[in-house]
Amino acid sequence: MILTILKKDLKLFFADKKAVLITFLMPILLISLFAFAFGGIGGNNSEAKPIELLVSDIDNSINSKSVIASLDTLNTVKLIHKEINEATDLVRKGNYVGVLIFEKGFQDSIAAGGKLPMELKYDSAREIEMGMLQSVLMQNLMSSVGEKTVKAKMETYFDTNFSGIPSGIKEKLLHDMDSGETGMNAMMNNDMGLKMTSIIKEDKEDDVERNVGLIQAVAGTAIMMLLFSIAGIGGGLLDEKDAGTLKRLLYSPLKPTDILFGKMGASLALSILQLVMMFVFAWLAFGLPILKDIPSLILMILATAFAVSSFGIFLVSIAKSRQQLNGFSTIIIMLMSAIGGSMVPIFIMPAIMQKIAVVSINYWGIQGFYDILWRNLPLTDILPRMAVLVGMGLVMTFISVPLFKKNILKIV
């Protein structure tokens, strides 16, 4: 008897081809996805994407150009030349990790042996990249200009205080100090200070430190959980089909699209409510600065909610059973959340993963909330992200209508 039940259940399971595909395909896709995301493909032979760094040469001297040329030979950094105002604006918008500025007087400071007038303005939302970049820059700058700077400073010291010393003795002293651990090499570490400035902190008007990790956690988690919630709400339509409620609705004056859009309207209302509650909770419990730009935040919530609710009816339109819906929703939402930044921040992913991320709702929603809550961008700069979310919602809605008629109404 047990064997008979076992055979029956296995037969029913393998009869549903889509359910079988989802069951075995989902873990394979997720394994492949995280292997790409964490650099597991290709072993140690895979090369990391170079960090794109803006550079603005205000001094425009021989020495500044020489240092830039030296940095440009590094495999870990890709320099992009921009004017100071444009570069600062691009970093503020989160398009680049930072801008290295060679200020006026750079060449004169090398000749005088003083501290170099350089500044690295960066987006503090990308601290991991910044840590790696700072280490590479300091090492290269020391080898490029550090020795010349300290040597010039020591020569000036000897000429000022020991003007009569023979040149041979002076060169011998300089050589001995250069080879000593407490000599020139140690002085290089003290005199090669690179000024680091966070553009976000530079723009702040209040004294409250905004936590970029909090914004990542709230925005990423909110959108991912909202996707699961709306998928479950959309599944109610399939339950109504199984219970016979959908058939009775079809006998009424209601049009099929009325049923579909009614379900979408309910999903939209619940999406807005859930997002508002999540952000209000984060504000009350953790101090998330949601009052900075309320109009932009409201519009972003509406755009995100519309895209998510459209995704919900899209799932219902392609699934014929609750089992298929559960499988489809789990695999698609997990994939979108992984590549879109809900699980792993976008900037630490390989280049190919960052390009794929733009197909997910999570990516555009998270970046939009970053622009509002962290970067303090004006509404005009955030509207393109909102437009993409609305566009994704419209595309999924237009696709859902014919699929709904074909896959749901046809079998009722």
C-alpha positions as CSV (number, residue, x, y, z in Angstrom):
1,M,0.0,0.0,0.0
2,I,2.8,2.4,0.9
3,L,4.6,1.6,-2.4
4,T,1.4,2.3,-4.3
5,I,1.0,5.8,-2.7
6,L,4.7,6.5,-3.3
7,K,4.3,5.7,-7.0
8,K,1.2,7.7,-7.3
9,D,2.7,10.8,-5.7
10,L,5.8,10.6,-7.8
11,K,3.8,10.1,-11.0
12,L,1.7,13.2,-10.2
13,F,4.8,15.2,-9.4
14,F,6.6,14.3,-12.6
15,A,3.5,14.9,-14.6
16,D,3.8,18.7,-13.9
17,K,6.7,19.5,-16.1
18,K,7.1,23.1,-14.9
19,A,7.1,22.1,-11.3
20,V,9.8,19.5,-12.0
21,L,11.9,22.1,-13.8
22,I,11.6,24.6,-11.0
23,T,12.5,22.0,-8.4
24,F,15.7,21.0,-10.0
25,L,16.6,24.2,-11.9
26,M,16.3,26.6,-9.0
27,P,19.2,25.3,-6.8
28,I,21.4,25.1,-9.9
29,L,20.6,28.7,-10.9
30,L,21.2,30.0,-7.4
31,I,24.5,28.1,-7.0
32,S,25.7,29.6,-10.3
33,L,24.5,33.0,-9.4
34,F,26.3,33.2,-6.1
35,A,29.4,31.6,-7.6
36,F,29.5,34.5,-10.0
37,A,28.7,37.1,-7.4
38,F,31.5,36.0,-5.0
39,G,34.1,35.3,-7.7
40,G,34.0,31.5,-7.6
41,I,34.0,31.1,-11.4
42,G,37.4,30.4,-12.9
43,G,39.3,30.0,-9.6
44,N,42.2,32.3,-9.0
45,N,42.6,33.0,-12.7
46,S,39.6,35.4,-12.8
47,E,40.6,39.0,-12.8
48,A,38.7,41.6,-10.7
49,K,37.1,44.5,-12.3
50,P,39.3,47.6,-11.9
51,I,37.9,50.4,-9.8
52,E,36.8,53.4,-11.8
53,L,38.3,56.5,-10.3
54,L,37.7,60.1,-11.6
55,V,40.7,62.4,-11.7
56,S,40.8,66.1,-11.9
57,D,44.2,67.8,-12.6
58,I,43.8,71.5,-11.6
59,D,47.6,72.0,-11.3
60,N,48.1,70.6,-14.9
61,S,51.9,70.5,-14.3
62,I,54.6,68.1,-15.5
63,N,54.7,66.4,-12.1
64,S,50.9,66.0,-11.8
65,K,50.7,64.5,-15.3
66,S,53.6,62.2,-14.5
67,V,51.8,60.9,-11.3
68,I,48.5,60.4,-13.2
69,A,50.4,58.5,-16.0
70,S,51.9,56.3,-13.3
71,L,48.5,55.6,-11.8
72,D,47.1,54.9,-15.2
73,T,49.4,51.9,-15.6
74,L,47.8,50.1,-12.6
75,N,45.6,47.1,-13.4
76,T,43.4,47.7,-10.3
77,V,42.4,51.3,-11.1
78,K,40.9,52.8,-14.2
79,L,41.3,56.6,-14.4
80,I,38.6,58.8,-16.0
81,H,39.5,62.4,-16.6
82,K,36.8,65.0,-15.7
83,E,36.6,68.6,-14.7
84,I,36.3,69.2,-10.9
85,N,32.7,70.3,-10.9
86,E,31.4,67.5,-13.2
87,A,33.5,64.9,-11.3
88,T,32.2,66.0,-7.9
89,D,28.6,65.9,-9.2
90,L,29.1,62.4,-10.6
91,V,30.5,61.1,-7.3
92,R,27.6,62.8,-5.3
93,K,25.1,60.9,-7.5
94,G,26.8,57.6,-6.8
95,N,28.1,57.0,-10.4
96,Y,31.7,56.7,-9.3
97,V,33.5,55.8,-6.1
98,G,35.5,59.0,-5.9
99,V,37.6,61.8,-7.6
100,L,41.3,62.3,-7.0
101,I,42.0,66.0,-7.2
102,F,45.5,67.5,-7.9
103,E,45.2,71.0,-6.6
104,K,47.0,74.1,-7.6
105,G,50.6,74.2,-6.4
106,F,51.2,70.4,-6.6
107,Q,54.5,70.8,-8.5
108,D,55.7,73.6,-6.3
109,S,55.1,71.5,-3.2
110,I,57.2,68.7,-4.6
111,A,60.1,71.1,-5.2
112,A,59.7,72.6,-1.7
113,G,59.4,69.2,-0.1
114,G,56.1,70.0,1.5
115,K,52.9,68.0,1.8
116,L,51.2,67.5,-1.5
117,P,48.0,69.4,-2.2
118,M,45.9,66.4,-3.1
119,E,42.4,65.4,-2.1
120,L,40.3,62.3,-2.6
121,K,36.6,63.1,-2.5
122,Y,34.6,59.9,-2.2
123,D,31.1,58.3,-1.8
124,S,31.1,56.9,1.8
125,A,28.4,54.5,0.8
126,R,31.1,52.5,-0.9
127,E,33.5,52.1,2.0
128,I,34.8,48.7,0.8
129,E,35.9,50.0,-2.5
130,M,37.3,53.0,-0.9
131,G,39.5,50.9,1.5
132,M,41.0,49.0,-1.4
133,L,41.5,52.1,-3.5
134,Q,43.2,54.1,-0.7
135,S,45.8,51.3,-0.2
136,V,46.6,51.2,-3.9
137,L,46.8,54.9,-4.3
138,M,49.1,55.5,-1.2
139,Q,51.5,52.8,-2.3
140,N,51.8,54.1,-5.8
141,L,52.0,57.8,-4.8
142,M,54.8,57.0,-2.4
143,S,56.8,55.3,-5.1
144,S,56.0,58.1,-7.6
145,V,56.5,61.3,-5.7
146,G,57.2,60.4,-2.0
147,E,60.9,60.0,-2.4
148,K,61.3,63.2,-4.4
149,T,59.3,65.2,-1.9
150,V,61.2,64.0,1.2
151,K,64.6,64.3,-0.6
152,A,63.8,67.9,-1.5
153,K,62.8,68.6,2.0
154,M,66.0,67.2,3.4
155,E,68.2,69.0,0.9
156,T,66.5,72.3,1.8
157,Y,67.2,71.5,5.5
158,F,70.9,70.9,4.9
159,D,71.2,74.0,2.7
160,T,69.5,76.2,5.3
161,N,71.3,74.9,8.4
162,F,74.6,73.5,7.0
163,S,75.3,75.7,4.0
164,G,79.0,75.0,4.1
165,I,78.9,71.2,4.1
166,P,80.7,69.6,1.2
167,S,78.4,68.1,-1.5
168,G,80.0,64.7,-1.2
169,I,79.3,64.5,2.6
170,K,75.7,65.7,2.0
171,E,75.1,63.1,-0.6
172,K,76.5,60.4,1.7
173,L,74.2,61.5,4.5
174,L,71.2,61.5,2.3
175,H,72.0,58.0,1.0
176,D,72.5,56.7,4.6
177,M,69.2,58.2,5.7
178,D,67.4,56.8,2.7
179,S,68.5,53.3,3.5
180,G,67.6,53.5,7.2
181,E,64.3,52.4,8.6
182,T,63.9,55.6,10.5
183,G,65.2,57.8,7.7
184,M,63.7,58.9,4.4
185,N,61.4,55.9,4.0
186,A,59.8,56.5,7.4
187,M,59.4,60.2,6.6
188,M,57.6,59.4,3.4
189,N,54.8,57.7,5.4
190,N,54.5,60.9,7.5
191,D,54.6,63.4,4.7
192,M,52.5,61.6,2.1
193,G,49.2,62.5,3.7
194,L,46.3,62.2,1.3
195,K,43.3,64.3,2.3
196,M,40.2,62.2,2.4
197,T,36.7,63.8,2.2
198,S,33.3,62.2,2.1
199,I,31.1,64.1,-0.3
200,I,28.0,63.0,1.6
201,K,29.4,64.3,5.0
202,E,30.6,67.4,3.2
203,D,27.0,68.1,2.1
204,K,25.3,67.3,5.4
205,E,23.6,70.1,7.2
206,D,22.7,68.2,10.4
207,D,24.9,66.6,13.1
208,V,23.2,63.2,12.8
209,E,25.4,60.5,11.2
210,R,23.4,58.7,8.6
211,N,24.0,55.0,8.5
212,V,24.4,53.7,5.0
213,G,24.2,50.1,6.2
214,L,20.8,50.9,7.7
215,I,19.5,52.3,4.3
216,Q,20.8,49.1,2.5
217,A,19.2,46.9,5.1
218,V,15.8,48.7,5.1
219,A,15.5,49.3,1.3
220,G,16.9,45.9,0.3
221,T,14.8,43.9,2.8
222,A,11.6,45.9,2.2
223,I,11.6,45.3,-1.5
224,M,12.5,41.6,-1.3
225,M,9.8,40.9,1.3
226,L,7.3,43.0,-0.6
227,L,7.8,40.9,-3.7
228,F,7.1,37.7,-1.7
229,S,4.0,39.3,-0.1
230,I,2.5,40.4,-3.4
231,A,3.2,37.0,-4.9
232,G,1.2,35.4,-2.1
233,I,-1.6,37.9,-2.6
234,G,-1.7,37.2,-6.3
235,G,-2.0,33.5,-5.6
236,G,-5.4,34.2,-4.1
237,L,-6.7,34.4,-7.6
238,L,-5.6,30.8,-8.2
239,D,-7.3,29.8,-5.0
240,E,-10.5,31.4,-6.2
241,K,-10.2,29.4,-9.4
242,D,-9.9,26.1,-7.5
243,A,-12.8,27.1,-5.2
244,G,-15.0,28.0,-8.1
245,T,-15.3,31.6,-7.2
246,L,-13.6,32.8,-10.3
247,K,-16.0,30.9,-12.5
248,R,-19.0,32.6,-10.8
249,L,-17.3,36.0,-11.3
250,L,-17.0,35.3,-15.0
251,Y,-20.7,34.7,-15.3
252,S,-21.3,38.2,-13.9
253,P,-21.1,41.4,-16.0
254,L,-17.4,41.8,-15.0
255,K,-14.8,41.6,-17.8
256,P,-11.8,39.4,-17.4
257,T,-9.5,42.5,-17.3
258,D,-11.7,43.9,-14.5
259,I,-10.9,40.9,-12.3
260,L,-7.2,41.2,-13.2
261,F,-6.9,44.9,-12.5
262,G,-9.0,44.6,-9.4
263,K,-6.5,42.1,-8.0
264,M,-3.7,44.5,-9.1
265,G,-5.4,47.4,-7.3
266,A,-5.5,45.5,-4.1
267,S,-1.9,44.5,-4.5
268,L,-0.9,48.1,-5.2
269,A,-2.7,49.4,-2.0
270,L,-1.1,46.7,0.2
271,S,2.3,47.4,-1.4
272,I,2.1,51.1,-0.5
273,L,0.9,50.3,3.0
274,Q,3.7,47.8,3.6
275,L,6.5,50.1,2.3
276,V,5.2,53.0,4.4
277,M,5.0,50.9,7.5
278,M,8.6,49.6,7.0
279,F,10.1,53.0,6.5
280,V,8.1,54.5,9.4
281,F,9.3,51.7,11.6
282,A,12.9,52.2,10.6
283,W,12.5,55.9,11.3
284,L,11.1,55.4,14.8
285,A,13.3,52.4,15.8
286,F,16.6,53.3,14.1
287,G,16.5,56.9,13.2
288,L,16.3,56.5,9.4
289,P,16.0,60.1,8.0
290,I,12.8,59.6,6.0
291,L,11.7,63.3,6.6
292,K,14.6,64.7,4.6
293,D,12.6,64.7,1.3
294,I,9.0,63.5,1.8
295,P,7.7,64.2,-1.7
296,S,10.5,62.3,-3.4
297,L,10.1,59.4,-0.9
298,I,6.4,59.2,-1.5
299,L,6.9,59.2,-5.3
300,M,9.6,56.5,-5.0
301,I,7.3,54.3,-2.8
302,L,4.5,54.7,-5.4
303,A,6.7,53.8,-8.3
304,T,8.2,50.8,-6.5
305,A,4.7,49.6,-5.3
306,F,3.4,49.9,-8.9
307,A,6.3,47.8,-10.3
308,V,5.9,45.2,-7.6
309,S,2.1,44.9,-8.0
310,S,2.5,44.5,-11.7
311,F,5.0,41.8,-11.1
312,G,2.4,40.0,-8.9
313,I,-0.2,39.8,-11.6
314,F,2.5,38.8,-14.1
315,L,3.3,35.8,-11.9
316,V,-0.4,34.9,-11.6
317,S,-0.8,35.1,-15.4
318,I,2.0,32.6,-16.2
319,A,1.1,30.1,-13.5
320,K,-1.7,27.5,-13.8
321,S,-1.6,26.2,-10.3
322,R,-0.6,27.3,-6.8
323,Q,2.3,24.9,-6.9
324,Q,3.6,26.5,-10.1
325,L,3.1,30.0,-8.6
326,N,5.1,29.1,-5.5
327,G,8.0,27.7,-7.6
328,F,8.0,30.6,-10.1
329,S,7.8,33.3,-7.4
330,T,10.5,31.8,-5.3
331,I,13.1,31.4,-8.1
332,I,12.4,34.7,-9.8
333,I,12.3,36.7,-6.5
334,M,15.4,35.1,-5.2
335,L,17.2,35.8,-8.5
336,M,16.1,39.4,-8.7
337,S,16.9,40.0,-5.0
338,A,20.4,38.5,-5.4
339,I,21.4,40.4,-8.5
340,G,19.5,43.5,-7.6
341,G,21.4,44.2,-4.4
342,S,18.9,43.1,-1.7
343,M,21.3,40.3,-0.6
344,V,24.7,41.5,-1.7
345,P,25.6,45.2,-2.3
346,I,25.9,45.8,-6.0
347,F,29.4,47.4,-6.0
348,I,31.2,44.3,-4.7
349,M,29.8,42.1,-7.5
350,P,31.7,41.4,-10.7
351,A,31.2,43.6,-13.7
352,I,28.8,41.2,-15.5
353,M,26.6,40.9,-12.4
354,Q,26.4,44.7,-12.2
355,K,25.2,44.9,-15.8
356,I,22.6,42.1,-15.2
357,A,21.3,43.9,-12.1
358,V,19.4,46.5,-14.1
359,V,16.7,44.0,-15.1
360,S,15.5,43.7,-11.5
361,I,13.0,45.8,-9.6
362,N,15.2,45.6,-6.5
363,Y,18.1,47.4,-8.2
364,W,16.1,50.5,-9.3
365,G,14.2,50.7,-6.0
366,I,17.3,50.4,-3.8
367,Q,19.3,52.9,-5.8
368,G,16.3,55.3,-5.7
369,F,16.0,55.1,-1.9
370,Y,19.8,55.6,-1.7
371,D,19.5,58.8,-3.8
372,I,16.8,60.1,-1.4
373,L,18.0,59.0,2.0
374,W,21.8,59.1,1.6
375,R,22.8,61.2,-1.4
376,N,20.2,64.0,-0.9
377,L,19.7,64.3,-4.7
378,P,17.0,66.6,-6.0
379,L,13.8,65.1,-7.5
380,T,14.9,65.8,-11.0
381,D,17.9,63.4,-10.6
382,I,15.7,60.7,-9.0
383,L,12.9,60.8,-11.6
384,P,14.8,58.6,-14.1
385,R,14.9,55.7,-11.6
386,M,11.2,56.2,-10.9
387,A,10.5,56.2,-14.7
388,V,12.3,52.9,-15.1
389,L,10.2,51.3,-12.3
390,V,6.9,52.6,-13.8
391,G,8.1,51.4,-17.3
392,M,8.8,47.9,-15.9
393,G,5.4,47.9,-14.3
394,L,3.6,48.9,-17.6
395,V,5.5,46.3,-19.6
396,M,4.6,43.5,-17.2
397,T,0.9,44.7,-17.1
398,F,0.6,44.7,-20.9
399,I,2.1,41.2,-21.0
400,S,-0.1,39.9,-18.2
401,V,-3.5,40.7,-19.9
402,P,-3.2,38.2,-22.8
403,L,-1.4,35.7,-20.7
404,F,-4.2,35.9,-18.1
405,K,-6.9,35.2,-20.7
406,K,-4.9,32.3,-22.1
407,N,-3.6,30.6,-19.0
408,I,-6.4,31.3,-16.4
409,L,-9.7,31.9,-18.2
410,K,-9.2,29.2,-20.8
411,I,-9.1,26.4,-18.2
412,V,-11.9,27.7,-15.9
